[in-house]
Amino acid sequence: MKFRSLSLTAAALIAGLALPAAIPANAAEGPGKPAYAADGPTVGASQTYQGLNARINAKDGVGLVFEGSDWHADHVTAPSDIPNGGGTNFILGQDNSHWSTEYGAYGTAKARIYDQGKPTEFWIKMYASVYYYPYTKASCTIFRGDPDVTGKEIDFSPYSCSLSSIDHSDPWRVVFNVGHVAAEVVTDKDTQARLLNDACKGDNAEQNCFYTAKSVEYITDSPRPYGDPVANPYDSRLTMNVKSEHVVGTSTTVGVEFTSTLTLWKIWENSLKLSYQHTWTDSRSFSQSEDADVPPHTIYWFTIAAALDRVTGDFVVRANGKAYLIENATVVLPDAQKSASIVSHQAPYSGTVAGPIS
């Protein structure tokens, strides 16, 4: 999205917007005050410059990082990032040699959205321009992916960008606000189940259901019987082959049963793979086989304590044209890389193989 700097027809307005020989640093100024980008180049006295005051505000745990951003406006040094709760003021300016008779003065900016300090798959693209009063234009769009590479513009996401001001008197200020999308918080379990089952499955799931991971805790599962036990009912020792197989899958403490977790896993993975530098999987198989020396009248078995990743985050879903928020939904996934603890056990055997004896 492009930010356009101003083209003004009235001489008084042009004079009022002429930039000094060196653009001063004044990034801390709040909205309503003239603001300039830092470290601008020296401008020749014979050149007339025009500019558009703009401000970007980040809030609600959302930050912006301008990864390789090109502001498409001369004599502007773009900020490298805007932390949560922060903002920046700048002027997008162009000299007469870069003036567009079609658009006037203009500029664009793009940035990756960060949430709680973690990168997301979402980007923001901004545009502003002015030809002459009152034709100031500005827009702000959310993309999934880099807007200038393979990113796609989307009409719903966990984030929003709004224009709180296009002020022609200040002079020509545009204020962009970036934060979480406004959503109704849902705590009732039955309603959560209905919303997630409706929005998070099917062909349109990835357009209507998003999960933002907020924290990851690496834990170890409680030991549990692993495979089938083997019993020696005889009075002599036996060498017996014990084989065990076990699959650790994904579980959720949202309290919702899903007939299929395929789409839901894709939604989790989209958030996890970018926000956390880790290998993720929705299931993992373990197997164990050994020739065990089993004493007389003894049962022999394995237990397994799998390595797990417990992820806590929020669902944002769209249903019936409204946005809903399900907070602190916990997903427990098998760790794709860490080894499970597999331990052999034995206990007295009284006659039937009914299961491991504690």
Order of alpha helices (4+ residues) and beta strands (2+ residues): beta-alpha-beta-beta-beta-beta-beta-beta-beta-beta-beta-beta-beta-alpha-alpha-beta-beta-beta-beta-alpha-beta-beta-beta-beta-beta
